[in-house]
Every structure is written in C-alpha cells, then in structure tokens.
Amino acid sequence: MKDVHFDTSTVHAGGHNNVKSVSKVKPIYQTSAFSFSDLDDLEDYFRGKNDFLYTRMNNPNQDDFARGVAQLEKAPAGVVTSSGISAILVGILSVAQSGDHIVACEDLYGGTYQLLSDDLKSFGIETSFVSFNDVNEIEKSIRPNTKLLYSESVTNPLLRVEDLGALVGLAKKHRLTTMIDNTFATPFVLQPYTQGVDLVVHSATKYLNGHSDVTAGVVVGSEELIAKAKSKMTHLGCNLGPFDAWLASRGLKTLSVRMERHVANAKALAGELNGTKGIKKVYYPEFVSEKGNGAIVTIELDDSSDVHTFFKSLDWVHIVPTLAGVETTVSYPLGTSHRSLPADMCETLGINKNVIRISVGIENAEDIIEVFKKASQTALGL
Ligand SMILES: Cc1ncc(COP(=O)(O)O)c(C=O)c1O
C-alpha cells in the first residue's frame, strides 16, 4: 500500500494473506469469504478452477472434515453442517419434499422425532413411526408417496441394533432411499454405506469430534445425493464454522484410539453391572460388529432403588445431556433426549423414570466400574 491515512492503515495492517510455506497442520480458514485478484479469477470459481467463494457454501476446513468422515465411512462424498440435527434435516430434504412420506423407526433420538413429527410435518412431509423390529411392519407402512426409510444403526437410548441388510433389501424392493444415523456406532464399529445404506448421518458433536467442545453434523453418501444435500445446506444456511470444522477434524484423528478404549471400557462395565444388586436391566448390544458393540451402556434401576440418590452418588461422573466425550458421563433420557416423545411412546419403548444412559469414557475401567457399583448400592440404601 502506498501513502494512505492512518485509519486506512489500521484496516489493512499486516497486509494481505500471502503465505507460501505449507504448514504441518491445516490452517484455520477463519474467513467468511475468499478474495479474487480480478474478474477472470472470480469467473474461474464458477468454471470450477477455484475451490472457494463464500464460507456458507464451502470452506477448506469444512471440506477437510467432510472428506475425512466420508473416507472413514467408505462413502464417495460428504457434507458437514452446523449440528447433527441440521445434518439430518439436509439429508432428508435431499430426498423428500412437500407431499412425500417417510417411514421411521419409533425408537429414535427425541430431537429427530421432534424434527420429523413436528417441523417436517409443517413443511408437508409426513412420517409414520413404526417398530423396526419386524420388516413386515415396516413394509405395511410404505405408501405410494413414501421416499425414505429412516433409522439409527444403534438406537438412542436402548441400543437396539438395526438390521441394515433387511432395511436395504426392503428399500431396494420399493425403490426407496435409506438413511441411517450412525452416531452411536461410529465408523470405527460400523460402516452402513458399505452395506448399501444410501445416506449415513452423524451428530459429529459426539464421537467424531469426541471432546464435547463442538456442535457439528455430517452426512455422507453418493456424489449425487450429497450434491443435493450440500445445496440444501447452503440455501438453508446450515454451514459449520471454520474453527469448529478444524476442531472436529482434529478430533477425528484420534477416533480409532479413543473408540478402542471407549468400547473396551463399556464392555467391561456392562459385564460388571449385569446382575449387580439394584440394577434391573443392562442394555448393551450383543453384537454390532467384530470391532465391538459401542460405548454406551444403558441401565434400568430396580423399582426399589432411588434414582435421585443414584445420580447424587456418582462422585466424579456428572449428569450431562450429551454423550461421547472422553469423560464418563450419565444422562437421563426421560428428562432430556427423549423428553419430546409422547409419554405413552416412552412407556411402550421402555424409557421410564429408572432408565439411565451411561456414556462410558476413556478413564481406567476399574474406576468407572467402582463408581457405578457404589452408586447402585447407595441408591438401594445399603
Ligand atoms: C443419535 C443422535 N442423532 C442426532 C443427534 C442430534 O445431534 P446434535 O445435537 O449435534 O444436533 C443426537 C443428539 O444427541 C443423537 O443422540
């Protein structure tokens, strides 16, 4: 810059971005837009020669995270969004519009239930919620305007394992799209795209990031479906901020080592709590994949246990309405994640006042087990 006034200098202090060296770690592109040297340069973006224009549309940090998750899920493409719920929204809107119908499993995360039963309904997209235990039940709910079968690979909070093969088979028979929320399993345990599922969605807020410091979502699938989801993400403004995308990519690097410990600890805890006095039932899947059964253990306390005392006796384990951080935490589905489900639906599903969801962390397994065993005893008044 030549001679300019002081106030102009302050605006341009430090100069334009001109770093040529390659940093070891991808920089954070904390910018809302990208700049162009001339109109030809700008036009090159629309000719596909320049990658980035405006962060609501795309940004190198968003692309990194999307590419990373798509690779881990073995899918051709991915798009990241501002949250798990916006990932579900853009995924659904890439296949369904007003007048269309969805068949979803009834034991869904409460926020997804609310999105489908309330918000999407008001956009003219109707959903039937049915038990996915029986493929015939699902088939009976399919209508001429059905576009999508929606479920979770391992359901929240009672950990039913979806029969993906049966679901994909049914979808093929009726030319429907399948969409699976793989948040609980993670691609470490299960890769639904490799089993024929069309769209795989994650609350990246959970294990993919893994440190409870980002809210993010991601959908992966074919280039064609993801291009549609990406355009919905852009038009609805569901983009993920560059710093959050950068943090999520950093979290993803340790997914495998974190999951190994999470899964081993969960297996150990589930085994120990089974048959423990004061615990009526332990929900932990028998088999999700040869990599393990996930890291959530859900328990139902005995009717004679006091649930308030149980929560109060958990020492260093805190009540947190999320999951998948490195710290062990507990949540109360009836009071948080599944609060929006109708009471009779919760009752039928078995989500009652004694159900507690444990997100097993990566601490030492013995310490985790001790905390829960002690709390079970105290809750019984022992
Ligand atoms: C299984 C599942 N899917 C989706 C979501 C929504 O994710 P987010 O809170 O990142 O929007 C959650 C949130 O708890 C979840 O548990």
The ligand as a Gaussian input file, in Angstrom:
#p B3LYP/6-31G(d) Opt

LIG

0 1
 C      -28.377000     -40.294000      17.819000
 C      -28.388000     -38.807000      17.698000
 N      -28.567000     -38.246000      16.499000
 C      -28.596000     -36.901000      16.337000
 C      -28.458000     -36.053000      17.402000
 C      -28.507000     -34.564000      17.201000
 O      -27.222000     -34.057000      17.219000
 P      -26.851000     -32.534000      17.560000
 O      -27.154000     -32.319000      18.991000
 O      -25.412000     -32.455000      17.205000
 O      -27.697000     -31.675000      16.692000
 C      -28.253000     -36.596000      18.683000
 C      -28.093000     -35.711000      19.848000
 O      -27.998000     -36.135000      20.970000
 C      -28.226000     -38.011000      18.829000
 O      -28.064000     -38.587000      20.034000

